[in-house]
Amino acid sequence: MSKIAWLQEELEGLKEAGLYNNIRTLSSPQGAWLTVDGKKVLNFCSNNYLGLANHPKLVEAVKQASEKYGVGPGAVRTIAGTMDLHIELEKRLAEFKGVKAAITFQSGFNANLATIPALVAKEDVIFSDRLNHASIIDGCRLSGAKIKAYEHNSPEALEQSIKENLPNYRRGMVVTDGVFSMDGDIAPLDKIYEVTERYDLLLMVDDAHGEGVLGRGGRGIVDHFDLHGKVDVEMGTMSKAFGVMGGVVAGNEVIVEWLRQRGRAFLFSSAMTVPDVAACIAAIDLLEDSTDLVDRLWDNSKFFKAEMQKMGFDIGQSETPITPVMLGEARLAQEFSRELFSEGVFGTAIGFPTVPQGKARIRVMISAAHDRDDLGKGLDAFSRVGKKLGVI
Ligand SMILES: *Cc1c(COP(=O)(O)O)cnc(C)c1O
């Protein structure tokens, strides 16, 4: 066992630093309330923004599709063929986003790993926001291109870096998160677009937390800034507001076609499963039918944030339903989370390396599935724990 003794030590170190992930076991669907370790608790953790993870229409669509198509895709699409169901989802996603074409992947993480290395290589340079998601960072590393991180959400810093570095490389690309998931702030995509336009650079945005949240009826960040036809690659996920699983790249049809030929997670990993695809199509149906869920998400989160601020919590600079409750040290955040749990509220502490050292927090995720009574209960629990631990 000596060859893994270092792992035991590392794990002990994580526990001492308050950075060990204790993963809770659920015995209920995702929704406003969960059964966790046998206890009914209010859910403040999931990315199930619209409450679709357990929506009856999605569940029904899964049943019908699996009667017709079974469950598995059989193999990678280039070898075993592709189901018409997958083609239908891609067509529907493209229409929903208002673009020419879309391609799906098994997850958002895979979409980034497939896309970035297909577009840039070691002769090239990527300009990447300093706080971009891990899957973007890994996709960039995998490409072999030179990575130049620029100051978070700063088009000026981006432009400066382009001026200094672009002449030394063959081609360049700019990549940014749309919504930054830990702070809830939005990339100034309109300004970033202007910069990429001046230097004729590819622009890629990761809209994982914007899909189903931002824009008209949840059409995402490109719609939010009215940049239709201007962003080359809109990557997204169906694991958040869509309530299912799967990644997507929407945008220019030539780029999408290239990803079908050269995206490694497309060529070497099988397609989304039948239930995933059917549920995603049902999610688009719901989003296209009405904006009620998206409206309710925003109403709920505005209410919750205003009340938290009144109580004196530091909830950062979020511009979206993501509500970071800033606590500082990881151990305090973990203690806060434990106290909340004993009050019947499930709010996970998030620490390093997901957020910087000393910036630990409870990230509250409000959803359209919550009602005002739920939010009231959650606010009461935050008030009691906040006072007990001297945070407010
Ligand atoms: C969640 C997330 C992903 C990964 O999406 P999955 O579909 O869960 O793999 C990628 N990028 C960002 C910004 C995310 O927040």
The ligand as a MOL file (V3000), in Angstrom:
LIG
                    3D

  0  0  0     0  0            999 V3000
M  V30 BEGIN CTAB
M  V30 COUNTS 15 15 0 0 0
M  V30 BEGIN ATOM
M  V30 1 C -21.4340 23.0110 -15.8610 0
M  V30 2 C -20.5500 23.6500 -16.8120 0
M  V30 3 C -19.9550 22.9160 -17.8470 0
M  V30 4 C -20.0830 21.4270 -17.9490 0
M  V30 5 O -21.3750 21.0310 -18.3280 0
M  V30 6 P -21.8120 19.5020 -18.1410 0
M  V30 7 O -22.8590 19.3300 -19.1730 0
M  V30 8 O -22.3300 19.3610 -16.7490 0
M  V30 9 O -20.6200 18.6620 -18.3930 0
M  V30 10 C -19.1780 23.5870 -18.7620 0
M  V30 11 N -18.9850 24.9160 -18.6690 0
M  V30 12 C -19.5230 25.6530 -17.6840 0
M  V30 13 C -19.2910 27.1210 -17.6330 0
M  V30 14 C -20.3220 25.0430 -16.7150 0
M  V30 15 O -20.8430 25.7720 -15.7360 0
M  V30 END ATOM
M  V30 BEGIN BOND
M  V30 1 1 1 2
M  V30 2 1 2 3
M  V30 3 2 2 14
M  V30 4 1 3 4
M  V30 5 2 3 10
M  V30 6 1 4 5
M  V30 7 1 5 6
M  V30 8 2 6 7
M  V30 9 1 6 8
M  V30 10 1 6 9
M  V30 11 1 10 11
M  V30 12 2 11 12
M  V30 13 1 12 13
M  V30 14 1 12 14
M  V30 15 1 14 15
M  V30 END BOND
M  V30 END CTAB
M  END
